[in-house]
Amino acid sequence: MKMLDDKQAQELEDNLRQRYELEWDKSRVRDLSLKILQIKDLEAYLVSQIESEAWSLENFPYWAMVWDAALILADFMVAQEPVPDRRILEVGAGLGFVGLFAAARGHQVTITDNHPDALAFAMLSAYNNKLSAVSIQLLDWHHPELSQSYDWILGAELLYNPKFFAPLVELCDRYLAPGGRIYLTQTAHFKGQYIFLEQTKNRFLVRYREKTLLHDQEPQTILFFELRRPD
């Protein structure tokens, strides 16, 4: 999707405000600050929707949260020196937190998700932070339609539902450029990563390390995975 103009941005924001109460959150990663559009008082909103049975676990809006795993992956991307020809794809991006900070750092990023509202939030954040180079598009893992391969594929907090693992592995295998890398971050307590890694073992070499951050004053362990094809 192309960068929004002023009229398109206002129309898109007005459309979202018909369904959500919005707020701009000033987020910081290292020396970069961005305004990220979010749902105001998200926890109360989610509780109200669950109580009204508007959502179930199957259609729960995981895209609306900035997960701890996204903070770790965004920090990694901001620490990386941009390379002009390096093409980067973020999958399951949700609000686009990782990809937006990567773009602000100067990386060439395509932000994707399968939920139109997630893309709308990301587009408005890109517009308000003047990130004109970032690309944002809809991506269905079961029927992916991408026009190119990517040197890096990124994803934060994707490994929670095993039914999505096979299409995610296929997508990565199909669109990862030769010599490319896949970087995934995942909260350790979900345990779904072990099923995912079993499905990747015949296609990718994997290494990982643990990262720790504080969440509500409690240490949270995030697993940082790097995958690549065998030489």
N, C-alpha and C positions, 0 to 999 in steps of 0.2 A: 504494500500500500504506500502511496506517495504521502509526503508530508502534508498535513492539514493546512488549509488557509484559515484566516480569522473566522470567516462565516461558517465553514465546516466545523471548526473547533467548537464554536458556540452552540451550533445545532446538536453536535454530538454530546456536549455536556448537558444541554437542556434535556435531551432524550434520557440520559442516565439519571438525571435528577427526578424524573418521573417515577423511577423504581428504587432509587437508593438515596440516602442522605450522604452527601460527600464531604470530604475534607482533604486538604493538602497537608501532607506530612513532610517536614523537612528532615531528610535522611542524610547521613554522613558516612562515607567509607574512606578511611585514610584522609587525604586532603581534599576530597571531592564532596560537594554538597549538591543534592538534587531535591526538587519538590516532587513527591510521589503521590499521585491521586489514589485515595483509598476510600473504603466505606467507613463513615463515621460511626464510632462506638460499635465496632464490628462484632464483639462478643455478644452484646445485647441483641443486635440484629439477627445473628445466627440462632440464638436461643429462641427468639420470637418466631423465626421461620420453622424451627424444629417443632416447637410446641403447637404451631398451627398446622403441622404435618405438610407444609409446603415442600419440604425436602426430606429425603431419606439418606441413608449412608451412601446409596448408589449415586445420587445426584448432588451430594453435598458440595458446596462451592469452594473446594480446596484452592481454587485459583485466586480467591479474594484475600488470602493471607500472605504476609511476608514471613516465610519460615526461617528458623535459625540456620538451616542449611543454606538458604539463599544468601545470608549475611556472609557466611564463610566463602562461598563461591564468588560473590561480588568482590570481597577483599582480595581473593586470588587474582581476579581479572584486573583490578585496579593496580595491582603490583606488577603486572606484566607489561613489558615494553611493546607498544603497538608495532606491527609489521604491515606495511601497506598492502601487500598482496594476500595476507592471511584472511581467509573467509571463515566467519564464525557463525554457528547456528545455535540458538537457544531453543530447546524443546520443552513443552509444558511450562511455559514462562510465567503464566498467571499475570500478575500486575506488571511483569517485565523488569523487576528490580535488578536482577543480575545483568541482563542485556543493556538496560539503560545506563548503569554505571560503567559497563564495558565500553559503550558508545561514548560516554562522557570522557573516558580515558583516551579515546582516539581509535578504538578498535572498530573494524568493519563487521557489524553484527546484523543478523536477521533474527528477530524475535517472533516466536510462533506459539500458538496455543490452539486448542480446539473449541474454545468458548468465545463467541463473539463479544460478550461483555468484557472479558479479560483483555481482548485486543483493544477495545474502546478505551479502557482505562490506560493501557500502555501508550496508545496513540496520543491521548491528551497529555500524559506526562512527558512524552517526547516533544510535543508541541510547546508546552510551557517551559521546558528546559532548553528549547532551541537546539534539539539534537536532530538536525535535518538529514544527517547521513544514515540514520538507522532505518532498517526496513522491518515492517511488521506485517505478518500474514497469517491466515488461518491454515492450520495443519492438522489433518486427521491421520493419526499413526497407522490406522488400518488401510487407508487409501491415500498415501502421501503423494503430493504433486509438487515437487521442487525442481527448479530448472537447472540446478548445478550441485556439485559436490562441495563439501566443506572441510577445511583443514582442522578445525576444532568443533566438536559438538558438546554443548553444555546442558546440564540439567540439575536442578535442585529439588529434593524431596519428591522424587518420582517413583521410588521403589516401595510403595505401600500396598499395591493391589496386584497380585500375581497375574491376573487376567490381562494386564497391559504389558507384561514383560516380553512376550514373544513378538508383538508388533514393534516394540521399542528396539529390540535387538535387530530385527529385520531392517528397520529404518536406519539405524546406525551403520549397519553393514552395507546398506545400499548407497548411502550418501556421504560416508566418510572417505575423504580423498586419500590417495596413497601417501603413506607416511604420517597420516593424521592422528589426532589424539581425541579421546572422549574424556571429559571431566564431569564426574557426578558427585554430588554431596548428599548425604542422607543421615537423618537422625538415627542413632544407633539402636534405639529401643524398638523400632518397627520390625526388625529381623527379616523383612522381605528381601533385603539385599542378598541373602545367601541363596535364595531361590533364583534370583536374577543372575548371580554369578555362575551358578550351575549351568544356566542356559547359554552363557556367553563363552564357556571354557573352550569350545571347539573353534571359535572365531577370533577371540581376542586374548591377549595377555593382560593380566590385571595386577596392579599393585595398589596398596592403599595405606593411608596413615590416619591417625586419629587427631582431631582438633577439639579443643574444649573452649566453650564460651559460657558466660553466666546468663541464665534465664530466670527472672524473678529471684535473683540472688542464689540460685542453685546451679551447680556446674552441669552443663549439657554436653554430651559427647556427640560429635559429628564425624562421620566417616567420609574421607575424601578419597575417591577412586580415580585412578587414571587407567584407561584402557587403550590398547593399541593392537594392531594386527601383528602376528609373528613376522619376523624379517624373512 
